[in-house]
Each structure stands twice: as C-alpha cells, then as structure tokens.
Amino acid sequence: MYKITLSPSGKEFNCLPGETLLESAQRAGISLEYGCRNAACGACKGRLLSGRIHYKDPEAVNHKKLGDQEIFYCAAIPESDLCIDSTETGILAQEALKTPCKVMQKRILAQDVVQLRLKLPDAVRVPFHAGQYLDIHLADDQVRSFSIANAPHQDDDIELHIRHVEGGSYTDYLFNKLNEKDILRIELPLGTFFLREDADRPVILVGGGTGFAPLKAIVEHAFHIGFDQPIHLFWGVRAKQDLYMPDLPLDWARRHPHFHYTPVLSSPAATDQWQGRTGFVHQAVLEDHPDLRAFDVYMSGPPVMIKAGRSAFHQAGLPQDRIFSDAFEYNAHPEPA
C-alpha cells in the first residue's frame, strides 16, 4: 500500500496494490477530474511531483502527448509513495451504479440523431450532476458512453441524444432495431463535467453536434437552482438540420434574460437560406468575446473542437483551470455519441 499526497491541499489517501490513482482517490471519497477512464480524453491529466508510477496499459498512453512529469490518474499505478499536483472538483467522489433500465421512449430528433428516455427500476435513484455521462454495457463486455441530457431534478427518467455513426454497429442497432420496452444495462454517473455552481463568473457553453446534450442538462439545472450569472450558449453544427432541438434554446432565451444563444453552421446548405453565424464555433465565441479572462467556459463535443477551443481560449486570456470539457474522445474507440 502506498501513500498518495495531493498538492497544494495536503490531502492524503492510500492506494492498494494494482489500483490506479483515480480508483484509490474515489475509494477515499476524493473527487479528481476525470472523463473516459481509459486515458483517451486527457481530463485526468496531472503532474507527478515525486515518486514512481507505471501504466496498466502502456499502449493506451504511448501516443498521447504528456508534458514533463504529467500523468493520467485513470491509468497510473503507483510503484512508491507519490506526491501529485492536483486540484479537486469540489464534489464528493461518487460510486457509479450498474443497473438495468427500460427504454420508455425512442424518438427521432433529426436524420442522424435519436432521443432515448430510459426508466430506472422504481427502487433505484441515482444522484448525478448535470453534465455527467453514463455507459451502456453490451453483451460482449464492451461499453458505449453517452452524455446525460436531462438535469438532476428531472430524474424520473434518463434522457440521451445519440448520433448515428456511419458504419457504427451499435448506433445502427439503436436506430434500426432497438424498441421501446427493451432493457439496457447502464452504469452511472460518470465524469466530472458539471457546472461549478459556486463560481461568480459569467459562463460560456460551447457545444458541437450532440455535445448539446450535457449542455442542455447544465442550462436546465442552472435555471432550476437560480444561477444568475450570464450564460451564453454557442451551438456549432454542420447544417441547419443538425440543430435537432431548434426551438428549445430560443425558448430559454425568451424566458431567461440572462441567457443568450448563438447557433453556428460550419457548412450550411444552399436550401438552408441561413442568415446567421457561420464558420467554426470556437471562432464565433472569440468574435463575441475576444477577452475571456472574466469567464468560465464549458465545451462538449468532438475532440478536434475541444482541442482547437482550448488553445484559442487560453490565448484569449482564459486560465486552463477555468476551461471544462467533455470531449467525445472516450466514445471514439467505440463510437462517438
């Protein structure tokens, strides 16, 4: 057993043999940043100040760009006592629950987006934070990860927005074969992408495609708790048809004066007759907010969008620790959400 010390907080916990840093921290009730749990998304990146580690799956991290002494908590296994430079998320670590659920509703939102509503067993209630995700466990022990699209106070069921992936066997199954009343086995809640409610800064939300799903949950939760800081949602898609819930953000803007909405199309069709913003969504953010020092930014969507946004926003004055992201990289090795 090794002792793990967090800097600068000084908190300590023990790591059992063969346990990753993330697993041991969660067992101790300490919530470190994480996303995919397989060293793909980079959310759990930290810096090793002292000690030695190895990776349970070296191949999973060999191609990742890590800076000097940087490590992934989800994959690092201690070989000695460690001191790591890390900040906590501000919430208690949650133990994910595996449970069956029933598909109560299946609705096509767009040509390539389906909405599922999942009903948990009557005796099961799973507290979660707006923005987190769940895993669907398949019969062959594979998993598919999807963001939860509803806010925690709307917990009668679990809402998912799933994009059909060309050549993706599981999303093809969801679109064409899954029926209402079918049973799925899920694990939730997962991830540390959620609204930092105690922040006193305006918020910018940046979504790409079905990255709108966790941002929808965050917005609805913010309204529910009376979060009164300005919120500006930028939703980037290819063409107008990809805005699969077009009226919902407009309704939010009508009912909540502190909420603002900007849809951005990267490749509008001629038939769209689009008069709004075009280009990359992160560029639209910078056009409206060239100085981001006063903001918190939450991004959800494809890895290329997250990477471009992180770099550009940091150059615009936004500290890295106020950029929160939910990259769909963790879905990329199975299929994107």
Summary of the structure (lengths in Angstrom):
residues: 337
radius of gyration: 20.0
end to end distance: 37.9
largest distance: 63.6
contacts: 1105
relative contact order: 0.13
helix: 24%
strand: 33%
